[in-house]
Amino acid sequence: MPFSVRFSAALAAAAVLALSFAPRTQAQTTASPTAGNGTYIASDPLAGVRYDNRYDVSLGMAYDHMKAGANVLQGANLGGLDLSASYWLLKHWAVEGSGRYYLGTSGVGNAGVTVHGPFVSEQFFVAGPEWLGPHNKHGALSAHALFGGAHFDSHTYPDTAQQVNFYSNQVAPAAIIGGHMDLNRSAHWVFRITPDAVITRYSTASTPNVTQTDVNFAISIGIEYKFKKKR
């Protein structure tokens, strides 16, 4: 967790600095010839950037760190996809929904079991408010608080999840708290980085039953598309 917190803070600081200095930098331009006279006219591909769209959708390659069991010392590094969409109600407020799938291998909590490095997966289905923060034609920072469920699944055959000290295969409450760091490439296309804190509350089937709240780090990097329809 200390590394995750420092990493998230560094990303946020870099984004704030980028947005702070962006207005002072020269606008990106492209040159196109005019008809007949051989002269060139500079055009700005970011001139059409607005923050009045009704919908947007993003897709990114995703990373998630988790613990597969309450007493498992080794963390699992999972890779997957992050698909999110927003419906903007006001200039600064939207409803965001996100579906995320992660898959990877994990160490086990007991020695002497048959399986080694079994696959584990998490699927998140969450939704909640999104707030648009500092923004200009170059980029934007936004924050979200998403709530819903997470489905945890492990593949420990021929051992059971209880034998390897994993959580039971289950659907449990989950929350994702974080936001987006966006870099506009045109009026509709955006390069997006999404760092988040992922909160889950899984339980075990062993006796005594253990329910534990875990806070882990996740990040996705991908693209966003803003649809033309305006509010």
C-alpha positions as a Markdown table, in Angstrom:
| # | Residue | x | y | z |
|---|---|---|---|---|
| 1 | Met | 0.0 | 0.0 | 0.0 |
| 2 | Pro | 2.8 | 2.6 | 0.7 |
| 3 | Phe | 4.1 | 2.1 | -2.8 |
| 4 | Ser | 0.6 | 2.4 | -4.3 |
| 5 | Val | -0.1 | 5.6 | -2.4 |
| 6 | Arg | 3.2 | 7.2 | -3.5 |
| 7 | Phe | 2.7 | 6.1 | -7.1 |
| 8 | Ser | -0.8 | 7.5 | -7.2 |
| 9 | Ala | 0.4 | 10.8 | -5.6 |
| 10 | Ala | 3.2 | 11.1 | -8.2 |
| 11 | Leu | 0.7 | 10.6 | -11.1 |
| 12 | Ala | -1.6 | 13.2 | -9.7 |
| 13 | Ala | 1.2 | 15.7 | -9.2 |
| 14 | Ala | 2.5 | 15.2 | -12.7 |
| 15 | Ala | -1.0 | 15.7 | -14.1 |
| 16 | Val | -1.6 | 19.0 | -12.2 |
| 17 | Leu | 1.8 | 20.3 | -13.4 |
| 18 | Ala | 1.0 | 19.4 | -17.0 |
| 19 | Leu | -2.4 | 21.2 | -16.9 |
| 20 | Ser | -0.8 | 24.2 | -15.1 |
| 21 | Phe | 1.8 | 24.8 | -17.8 |
| 22 | Ala | -0.3 | 23.8 | -20.8 |
| 23 | Pro | -1.8 | 27.3 | -21.3 |
| 24 | Arg | 1.7 | 28.7 | -21.5 |
| 25 | Thr | 2.9 | 26.4 | -24.2 |
| 26 | Gln | 2.4 | 27.0 | -27.9 |
| 27 | Ala | -0.7 | 25.2 | -29.3 |
| 28 | Gln | -0.1 | 22.2 | -31.4 |
| 29 | Thr | -0.4 | 23.1 | -35.1 |
| 30 | Thr | -0.5 | 21.5 | -38.4 |
| 31 | Ala | 0.2 | 23.1 | -41.7 |
| 32 | Ser | -1.9 | 22.8 | -44.8 |
| 33 | Pro | -1.4 | 24.5 | -48.2 |
| 34 | Thr | -3.9 | 27.0 | -49.5 |
| 35 | Ala | -5.2 | 26.7 | -53.1 |
| 36 | Gly | -3.0 | 28.1 | -55.8 |
| 37 | Asn | -0.6 | 30.5 | -54.0 |
| 38 | Gly | 1.8 | 28.0 | -52.2 |
| 39 | Thr | 1.3 | 29.6 | -48.8 |
| 40 | Tyr | 0.5 | 27.7 | -45.6 |
| 41 | Ile | -2.1 | 28.2 | -42.9 |
| 42 | Ala | -1.5 | 26.9 | -39.4 |
| 43 | Ser | -4.4 | 25.0 | -37.9 |
| 44 | Asp | -5.0 | 23.9 | -34.3 |
| 45 | Pro | -6.4 | 20.3 | -33.9 |
| 46 | Leu | -7.5 | 21.2 | -30.3 |
| 47 | Ala | -9.5 | 24.2 | -31.3 |
| 48 | Gly | -12.7 | 22.2 | -31.3 |
| 49 | Val | -12.2 | 20.8 | -27.8 |
| 50 | Arg | -15.3 | 21.4 | -25.7 |
| 51 | Tyr | -16.7 | 20.0 | -22.4 |
| 52 | Asp | -20.4 | 20.1 | -23.3 |
| 53 | Asn | -20.8 | 16.6 | -24.7 |
| 54 | Arg | -23.6 | 14.4 | -23.4 |
| 55 | Tyr | -21.9 | 11.0 | -23.6 |
| 56 | Asp | -18.4 | 9.6 | -23.6 |
| 57 | Val | -16.9 | 6.1 | -23.5 |
| 58 | Ser | -13.4 | 4.8 | -22.7 |
| 59 | Leu | -11.5 | 1.5 | -23.0 |
| 60 | Gly | -8.1 | 0.8 | -21.5 |
| 61 | Met | -5.6 | -1.9 | -20.7 |
| 62 | Ala | -5.9 | -2.4 | -16.9 |
| 63 | Tyr | -3.8 | -3.5 | -14.0 |
| 64 | Asp | -5.0 | -4.5 | -10.5 |
| 65 | His | -3.2 | -5.7 | -7.4 |
| 66 | Met | -5.1 | -7.9 | -4.9 |
| 67 | Lys | -4.7 | -10.5 | -2.1 |
| 68 | Ala | -6.5 | -13.7 | -2.9 |
| 69 | Gly | -7.1 | -14.6 | 0.7 |
| 70 | Ala | -7.1 | -13.0 | 4.1 |
| 71 | Asn | -4.0 | -14.9 | 5.2 |
| 72 | Val | -2.2 | -15.0 | 1.9 |
| 73 | Leu | 1.1 | -13.0 | 2.1 |
| 74 | Gln | 1.8 | -12.9 | -1.6 |
| 75 | Gly | -0.2 | -10.4 | -3.6 |
| 76 | Ala | -1.5 | -11.1 | -7.1 |
| 77 | Asn | -0.8 | -8.9 | -10.0 |
| 78 | Leu | -3.7 | -9.1 | -12.5 |
| 79 | Gly | -4.1 | -7.7 | -16.0 |
| 80 | Gly | -7.3 | -7.0 | -17.9 |
| 81 | Leu | -9.6 | -4.5 | -19.5 |
| 82 | Asp | -11.5 | -1.4 | -18.2 |
| 83 | Leu | -14.6 | -0.3 | -20.1 |
| 84 | Ser | -16.3 | 2.9 | -18.7 |
| 85 | Ala | -18.9 | 5.3 | -19.9 |
| 86 | Ser | -20.3 | 8.6 | -18.6 |
| 87 | Tyr | -23.6 | 10.5 | -19.0 |
| 88 | Trp | -23.2 | 14.1 | -18.3 |
| 89 | Leu | -26.0 | 15.9 | -16.5 |
| 90 | Leu | -24.3 | 19.2 | -15.9 |
| 91 | Lys | -21.0 | 20.8 | -16.9 |
| 92 | His | -19.2 | 19.4 | -13.9 |
| 93 | Trp | -21.3 | 16.3 | -12.9 |
| 94 | Ala | -22.0 | 13.0 | -14.6 |
| 95 | Val | -23.1 | 9.5 | -13.8 |
| 96 | Glu | -20.3 | 7.0 | -14.6 |
| 97 | Gly | -20.5 | 3.3 | -15.0 |
| 98 | Ser | -17.6 | 0.9 | -15.3 |
| 99 | Gly | -17.1 | -2.8 | -16.0 |
| 100 | Arg | -13.6 | -4.2 | -15.4 |
| 101 | Tyr | -12.1 | -7.7 | -15.8 |
| 102 | Tyr | -8.8 | -8.8 | -14.3 |
| 103 | Leu | -7.0 | -12.2 | -14.5 |
| 104 | Gly | -3.7 | -13.4 | -13.2 |
| 105 | Thr | -1.9 | -15.9 | -10.9 |
| 106 | Ser | -1.4 | -15.9 | -7.2 |
| 107 | Gly | 0.7 | -17.5 | -4.5 |
| 108 | Val | -1.1 | -19.8 | -2.1 |
| 109 | Gly | -1.4 | -19.5 | 1.7 |
| 110 | Asn | -0.6 | -23.1 | 2.6 |
| 111 | Ala | 2.5 | -25.3 | 1.9 |
| 112 | Gly | 2.0 | -28.9 | 0.9 |
| 113 | Val | -0.9 | -28.4 | -1.5 |
| 114 | Thr | -1.0 | -29.7 | -5.0 |
| 115 | Val | -1.7 | -26.5 | -6.9 |
| 116 | His | 0.9 | -23.8 | -7.4 |
| 117 | Gly | 0.3 | -20.4 | -8.9 |
| 118 | Pro | -3.4 | -20.9 | -9.5 |
| 119 | Phe | -5.4 | -18.4 | -11.7 |
| 120 | Val | -7.6 | -15.9 | -9.9 |
| 121 | Ser | -9.9 | -13.4 | -11.5 |
| 122 | Glu | -12.0 | -10.3 | -10.5 |
| 123 | Gln | -14.9 | -8.7 | -12.3 |
| 124 | Phe | -16.2 | -5.3 | -11.2 |
| 125 | Phe | -19.6 | -3.8 | -12.1 |
| 126 | Val | -19.8 | -0.3 | -10.4 |
| 127 | Ala | -21.4 | 3.1 | -11.0 |
| 128 | Gly | -21.5 | 6.4 | -9.3 |
| 129 | Pro | -20.9 | 10.2 | -9.6 |
| 130 | Glu | -18.1 | 11.7 | -11.6 |
| 131 | Trp | -16.9 | 15.3 | -11.2 |
| 132 | Leu | -15.0 | 17.3 | -13.8 |
| 133 | Gly | -12.2 | 19.2 | -12.2 |
| 134 | Pro | -9.5 | 21.5 | -13.7 |
| 135 | His | -9.6 | 21.4 | -17.5 |
| 136 | Asn | -8.6 | 23.3 | -20.6 |
| 137 | Lys | -8.2 | 22.4 | -24.3 |
| 138 | His | -5.1 | 20.3 | -23.6 |
| 139 | Gly | -6.5 | 18.1 | -20.9 |
| 140 | Ala | -8.6 | 17.6 | -17.8 |
| 141 | Leu | -8.6 | 16.0 | -14.3 |
| 142 | Ser | -11.8 | 14.3 | -13.0 |
| 143 | Ala | -12.7 | 12.3 | -9.9 |
| 144 | His | -15.2 | 9.5 | -9.4 |
| 145 | Ala | -16.6 | 7.4 | -6.6 |
| 146 | Leu | -18.1 | 4.2 | -7.9 |
| 147 | Phe | -20.0 | 1.5 | -5.9 |
| 148 | Gly | -21.3 | -1.9 | -6.7 |
| 149 | Gly | -20.1 | -5.5 | -6.7 |
| 150 | Ala | -17.0 | -7.6 | -7.4 |
| 151 | His | -17.0 | -11.3 | -8.5 |
| 152 | Phe | -14.0 | -13.2 | -7.2 |
| 153 | Asp | -13.2 | -16.6 | -8.8 |
| 154 | Ser | -10.2 | -18.9 | -8.2 |
| 155 | His | -9.1 | -22.0 | -10.0 |
| 156 | Thr | -7.4 | -24.2 | -7.4 |
| 157 | Tyr | -8.3 | -27.7 | -8.6 |
| 158 | Pro | -7.6 | -30.3 | -7.4 |
| 159 | Asp | -7.4 | -28.3 | -4.1 |
| 160 | Thr | -10.2 | -26.3 | -2.7 |
| 161 | Ala | -10.1 | -22.5 | -2.0 |
| 162 | Gln | -10.3 | -23.4 | 1.7 |
| 163 | Gln | -7.2 | -25.6 | 1.5 |
| 164 | Val | -5.1 | -22.9 | -0.1 |
| 165 | Asn | -6.4 | -20.1 | 2.2 |
| 166 | Phe | -8.2 | -18.3 | -0.6 |
| 167 | Tyr | -11.4 | -16.4 | -0.3 |
| 168 | Ser | -14.5 | -18.3 | -1.4 |
| 169 | Asn | -15.7 | -17.8 | -5.0 |
| 170 | Gln | -18.3 | -15.1 | -4.5 |
| 171 | Val | -19.9 | -11.8 | -5.3 |
| 172 | Ala | -19.1 | -9.2 | -2.7 |
| 173 | Pro | -19.5 | -5.4 | -2.2 |
| 174 | Ala | -16.9 | -3.2 | -3.9 |
| 175 | Ala | -16.0 | 0.4 | -4.4 |
| 176 | Ile | -13.6 | 2.2 | -6.7 |
| 177 | Ile | -12.3 | 5.6 | -5.7 |
| 178 | Gly | -10.1 | 7.6 | -8.0 |
| 179 | Gly | -10.4 | 9.5 | -11.3 |
| 180 | His | -9.1 | 10.2 | -14.8 |
| 181 | Met | -6.2 | 12.1 | -16.1 |
| 182 | Asp | -7.0 | 13.1 | -19.7 |
| 183 | Leu | -4.8 | 14.4 | -22.6 |
| 184 | Asn | -6.9 | 15.7 | -25.5 |
| 185 | Arg | -5.7 | 14.6 | -29.0 |
| 186 | Ser | -8.6 | 16.1 | -30.9 |
| 187 | Ala | -12.1 | 17.3 | -30.3 |
| 188 | His | -13.3 | 13.7 | -29.8 |
| 189 | Trp | -10.3 | 11.5 | -29.0 |
| 190 | Val | -8.6 | 11.6 | -25.6 |
| 191 | Phe | -5.6 | 9.7 | -24.2 |
| 192 | Arg | -6.7 | 8.6 | -20.7 |
| 193 | Ile | -4.9 | 7.3 | -17.5 |
| 194 | Thr | -7.1 | 6.1 | -14.6 |
| 195 | Pro | -5.5 | 5.5 | -11.2 |
| 196 | Asp | -7.9 | 4.1 | -8.6 |
| 197 | Ala | -8.1 | 2.7 | -5.1 |
| 198 | Val | -10.1 | -0.6 | -5.2 |
| 199 | Ile | -12.0 | -1.6 | -2.1 |
| 200 | Thr | -13.4 | -5.1 | -1.7 |
| 201 | Arg | -15.0 | -7.0 | 1.2 |
| 202 | Tyr | -14.5 | -10.7 | 0.5 |
| 203 | Ser | -15.1 | -13.6 | 3.0 |
| 204 | Thr | -13.8 | -17.2 | 3.5 |
| 205 | Ala | -15.8 | -20.4 | 3.8 |
| 206 | Ser | -13.5 | -21.8 | 6.4 |
| 207 | Thr | -14.3 | -22.0 | 10.1 |
| 208 | Pro | -14.1 | -19.5 | 11.7 |
| 209 | Asn | -15.5 | -17.4 | 8.9 |
| 210 | Val | -13.3 | -14.4 | 8.1 |
| 211 | Thr | -14.5 | -11.3 | 6.3 |
| 212 | Gln | -11.9 | -8.7 | 5.4 |
| 213 | Thr | -11.9 | -5.3 | 3.8 |
| 214 | Asp | -9.0 | -4.9 | 1.4 |
| 215 | Val | -7.8 | -1.7 | -0.2 |
| 216 | Asn | -5.6 | -2.2 | -3.3 |
| 217 | Phe | -4.2 | -0.2 | -6.3 |
| 218 | Ala | -5.4 | -0.3 | -9.9 |
| 219 | Ile | -4.6 | 1.6 | -13.0 |
| 220 | Ser | -5.7 | 1.6 | -16.6 |
| 221 | Ile | -4.3 | 3.3 | -19.7 |
| 222 | Gly | -6.3 | 3.7 | -22.9 |
| 223 | Ile | -8.5 | 6.0 | -25.0 |
| 224 | Glu | -11.8 | 7.9 | -24.6 |
| 225 | Tyr | -14.2 | 9.0 | -27.3 |
| 226 | Lys | -16.6 | 12.0 | -26.8 |
| 227 | Phe | -19.8 | 11.8 | -28.8 |
| 228 | Lys | -21.0 | 14.8 | -30.7 |
| 229 | Lys | -24.4 | 15.1 | -29.0 |
| 230 | Lys | -24.3 | 18.2 | -26.7 |
| 231 | Arg | -26.2 | 18.8 | -23.5 |
